[in-house]
Amino acid sequence: MTIPGIFVGLIVFVALLLYTFRVLREYERGVIFTLGRFWKVKGPGLIIVIPVIQQMVRVELRTVVMDVPSQDVISRDNVSVKVNAVLYFRVIDPEKAIIQVEDFLAATSQLAQTTLRSVLGQHELDDMLAERDKLNRDIQTLLDQQTDAWGIKVANVEIKHVDIDETMVRAIARQAEAERERRAKVIHAAGEMQAAEKLVEAARILNQQPQSLQLRYLQTLTEIAGEKSSTIVFPLPLDSIGQLLGKQNINN
């Protein structure tokens, strides 16, 4: 055998050796096919793949962080918004992830986009802004159910931004201001009602105890005397006048 032939044979031998022995990390698995048929999932560590007869597809089991591009969504109250989100998922069954879908990353991304539009389109704008936790759970549940057949577990979905048109922002600000004014009027009316109830209760008590009314009158005189005024007018209750007139009649 010539030297070039020996050199070529050595290169082929080294290539076959590298192809035969594979090293998979702790977070990797190898899906092995024998003559095109699924055989088993191997890894982690050192594995042997028979050249030509067997082929291996490497799959990562780590959590994948995927950005869902901004989607044009029309809410249930006919408001157009742009919404984007972030998706957290991982492969839990490498066999299904390779066999059941052509490209599980692309398939999961497309499914996340359509599910985001579908779920948010069933809610009003106020729900998108105030109930994000609930919407995140709804989207995560739907995605997890549909990706289960692909051996994928969707761990979490987070809505990042809800972009609203400038005109709609001003309308929301006016709505919030009107809502604050309404609450202020309701609180003021409730306070007036409580004050009126207390006044009625106080009048009832004073009516039952005439002496209390006289004490209140004396307290009012004390408060007036403490004021810096050149002229003080003392009101005189009618019942006091009646008592004085009654005494005069008796004396006469």
C-alpha positions in Angstrom: 0.0 0.0 0.0 1.3 3.4 -1.0 1.9 6.2 1.5 -1.0 8.3 0.2 -3.3 5.3 0.6 -2.1 4.8 4.1 -2.7 8.5 4.9 -6.2 8.4 3.4 -7.0 5.2 5.4 -5.8 6.8 8.6 -8.0 9.8 8.0 -11.0 7.6 7.4 -10.3 5.6 10.5 -10.0 8.7 12.7 -13.3 10.1 11.2 -15.1 6.8 11.9 -13.7 6.8 15.4 -14.9 10.3 16.1 -18.3 9.4 14.6 -18.6 6.3 16.7 -17.8 7.7 20.1 -19.9 10.7 21.2 -19.9 12.6 24.4 -23.2 14.1 25.6 -23.3 16.7 28.3 -25.6 16.4 31.4 -28.3 18.5 29.7 -28.1 16.7 26.4 -29.7 13.6 25.0 -29.1 11.7 21.8 -32.0 10.2 19.8 -30.6 7.2 18.0 -32.1 5.9 14.8 -31.0 2.5 13.4 -31.5 2.2 9.6 -34.0 5.0 9.8 -36.0 3.5 12.7 -36.1 4.9 16.2 -34.1 2.8 18.6 -33.6 4.6 21.9 -32.6 7.8 23.7 -29.0 7.8 25.0 -27.0 10.0 27.3 -25.6 11.8 29.1 -21.9 10.7 29.0 -20.0 8.6 26.4 -22.2 6.8 23.9 -21.4 4.6 20.9 -23.0 5.2 17.5 -22.4 2.6 14.8 -21.3 4.4 11.7 -23.5 4.2 8.6 -26.1 2.0 10.4 -27.0 4.5 13.1 -27.6 8.2 13.2 -27.9 10.4 16.3 -29.9 13.7 16.7 -28.7 15.8 19.7 -31.5 17.4 21.8 -31.0 19.9 24.7 -33.1 19.6 27.8 -32.4 23.0 29.2 -35.1 25.6 29.5 -35.4 27.7 26.3 -36.2 31.4 26.6 -38.1 32.5 23.5 -39.3 36.0 22.6 -42.7 36.1 21.0 -42.7 38.9 18.4 -45.2 41.8 18.7 -48.6 40.7 17.6 -51.4 43.0 16.4 -54.4 42.2 18.6 -57.9 43.6 18.5 -59.5 43.4 21.9 -63.1 42.5 22.6 -64.0 46.2 22.9 -62.4 46.9 19.4 -59.2 48.4 20.5 -56.1 47.7 18.4 -52.9 47.1 20.4 -49.5 45.5 19.9 -48.5 42.8 22.4 -45.3 40.9 22.8 -44.4 38.2 25.3 -41.6 35.9 26.5 -42.0 32.1 26.6 -40.2 29.6 28.8 -40.3 25.9 27.9 -38.1 22.8 27.8 -38.0 19.4 26.1 -39.1 16.6 28.5 -39.4 13.8 25.9 -36.7 13.9 23.3 -38.2 11.1 21.3 -41.5 13.0 20.7 -39.7 16.3 20.1 -37.8 14.8 17.2 -40.3 12.4 15.7 -43.7 14.1 16.2 -42.7 17.6 14.8 -40.3 18.7 12.1 -38.8 21.6 14.1 -40.1 21.9 17.6 -38.5 25.4 18.2 -40.2 26.9 15.1 -43.5 25.1 15.8 -43.6 26.3 19.4 -42.9 29.9 18.3 -45.7 29.9 15.8 -48.1 28.3 18.2 -47.3 30.9 20.9 -48.0 33.7 18.4 -51.4 32.4 17.4 -52.4 31.5 21.0 -51.4 35.0 22.2 -53.6 36.6 19.6 -56.5 34.2 20.2 -56.5 34.6 24.0 -56.0 38.3 24.2 -58.7 38.9 21.5 -61.3 37.5 23.9 -60.6 40.1 26.6 -61.1 43.9 26.8 -58.2 46.4 27.0 -58.7 46.9 30.8 -58.2 43.2 31.3 -54.9 43.2 29.4 -53.6 46.0 31.5 -54.9 44.9 34.9 -55.1 41.1 34.8 -51.8 40.1 33.2 -51.2 37.3 35.7 -54.5 35.6 34.8 -53.9 36.1 31.0 -50.4 34.6 31.5 -51.8 31.5 33.1 -54.5 31.1 30.4 -51.9 31.3 27.6 -49.5 29.0 29.5 -52.2 26.4 30.0 -53.3 26.4 26.4 -49.8 26.1 25.1 -48.8 23.4 27.5 -51.8 21.3 26.4 -51.0 21.6 22.7 -47.3 21.1 23.0 -47.6 18.0 25.2 -47.9 15.9 22.1 -44.4 17.2 21.0 -42.8 16.3 24.4 -42.5 19.9 25.4 -43.4 21.4 28.8 -44.3 25.1 28.8 -43.3 26.4 32.2 -44.3 30.0 32.0 -45.5 32.8 29.7 -45.1 36.5 30.5 -46.7 39.4 28.6 -44.0 42.1 28.4 -45.5 45.1 26.6 -49.0 46.2 25.6 -48.4 49.1 23.2 -51.5 51.4 22.8 -52.1 54.2 20.3 -51.4 57.7 21.5 -55.1 58.7 21.0 -56.2 55.7 23.1 -53.7 56.7 25.8 -55.4 60.1 26.2 -58.8 58.5 26.2 -57.8 56.1 29.0 -56.4 59.1 31.0 -59.7 60.9 30.7 -61.5 57.8 31.7 -59.3 57.4 34.8 -59.8 61.0 35.7 -63.6 60.7 35.4 -63.5 57.5 37.6 -61.5 59.3 40.3 -64.0 62.2 40.3 -66.9 59.7 40.6 -65.2 58.0 43.5 -64.6 61.4 45.2 -68.2 62.4 44.9 -69.4 59.1 46.2 -67.1 59.3 49.2 -68.2 62.9 49.8 -71.9 61.9 49.7 -71.3 59.0 52.0 -69.6 61.4 54.5 -72.5 63.9 54.3 -74.9 61.0 54.9 -73.0 59.8 58.0 -72.8 63.4 59.3 -76.5 63.9 58.9 -77.2 60.6 60.7 -75.0 61.7 63.6 -76.8 65.1 63.8 -80.2 63.4 63.9 -78.9 61.2 66.7 -77.5 64.2 68.6 -80.8 66.1 68.2 -82.7 63.1 69.5 -80.5 62.9 72.6 -80.8 66.6 73.3 -84.5 66.5 72.9 -84.7 63.7 75.5 -82.4 65.7 77.9 -83.2 69.4 78.0 -80.4 70.0 80.5 -77.9 68.9 77.8 -79.2 71.6 75.5 -78.5 74.2 78.2 -75.0 72.9 78.8 -74.4 73.0 75.0 -75.6 76.7 75.1 -73.1 77.5 77.9 -70.3 75.8 76.0 -71.1 77.9 72.9 -71.0 81.1 75.0 -67.6 80.1 76.3 -66.3 79.6 72.7 -67.7 83.0 71.6 -66.1 84.8 74.6 -62.7 83.4 73.5 -62.9 85.1 70.1 -61.3 88.5 69.4 -64.4 90.5 68.5 -65.5 94.0 69.5 -69.2 93.1 69.5 -70.7 89.8 70.8 -74.3 88.9 70.4 -75.6 86.3 72.9 -78.4 84.2 71.5 -81.0 83.4 74.1 -82.9 80.1 73.8 -86.7 80.3 73.7 -87.1 77.7 76.4 -85.0 79.9 78.8 -87.3 82.9 78.0 -90.2 80.7 78.7 -88.8 79.7 82.1 -88.2 83.4 83.0 -91.7 84.3 82.0 -93.1 81.5 84.0 -91.3 82.6 87.1 -92.6 86.2 86.7 -96.1 85.1 86.4 -95.7 83.1 89.6 -94.3 86.1 91.4 -97.1 88.3 90.2 
